[in-house]
Amino acid sequence: MPPPKIGIALGSGVARGWAHIGVLRRLEKEGIKPDVVCGTSIGALVGGLYLADELDLLERWARDLGKSSMFRFLDLRLSGGGLISGKKLYRLIDDAVGGVKIESLPVPFAAITTELGTGHEIWLRQGQLTSAINASYALPGLFSPQNIDDRWLIDGALTNPVPVSVCRALGARLVIAVNLNADVFGMTSVGEETGTSDIAPDLNNGGLLSGVSSPLNLLKHRFFDKTGTAPSIFGVMMSSLNIVQDRLSRSRLAGDPPDVTIAPRLAHRGLLEFDKADEMIKEGENAVERALPFLHHALTVLS
């Protein structure tokens, strides 16, 4: 029999998604290459750039990020459907894969999003790769919804955080799930301990703000700063996402379990700790190492 068609479902998890890079690296080292790739949110970002042969570029960029660097790409605004327009981040991704269409990728790929008007789970399988990635990580209230084919789309984590079902629908016989939220029960860290006032988006188009004299500065401090021991508004939003991803992942994976689960141990890392790429990539590699006996057994059974 021919070897089984392998699908990899790259789950959502904001900054924890850097672990996907280590997972893909370690699988390739083992000689395991996916025949189908599906990603939600940051899983769509990593999976899409991987198939576009730009994983090296993404890894260098991730490893070079400091505590404030990521947020310099986030452009705050006071109108529209999200606090951040996302144009700077869009241009950054588009510089790497601009012009690449999903249908031109070497294997089938789907970016998972959610339709704002209906709550339907939407699989983006054709069109511009940058647009699909941008829609998949459009976190409600933070990033603006993306209009694709006359539908307003938001983060796929709200409907399918670990897209095992999509891999199966696209023909994968052996599905590997990378669940970034497998160990986060009871953990609500969003990285606020790093000092959100130091990483808030640029409001004046020229460096991080100092002082609190202007209305925009007041908004920034109200949104990003803790009040004593109470979390910030942004912290509450991100912790809520953490809870949704955890609960929804449990439900979806119970109903449609993967053949092999790779579960990086990242609960101690907040959703905003983009500057911890070195550690998260390494943990992605370690998670594959722990899963290898199960993966090889599954390959044996299905071959």
Secondary structure, 3 states (H helix, E strand, C coil): CCCCCEEEEECCCHHHHHHHHHHHHHHHHCCCCCCEEEEECHHHHHHHHHHCCCHHHHHHHHHHCCCCCHHHHCEECCCCCEEECCHHHHHHHHHHHCCCEHHHCCCCEEEEEEECCCCCEEEECCCEHHHHHHHHCCCCEEECCEEECCEEEEEHHHCCCCCHHHHHHCCCCEEEEECCCCCCCCCCCCCHHHCHHHCCCECCCCCCCCCCCCHHHHHHHHHHCCECCECCHHHHHHHHHHHHHHHHHHHHHHHCCCCEEECCCCCCCCCCCHHHHHHHHHHHHHHHHHHHHHHHHHHHHHC
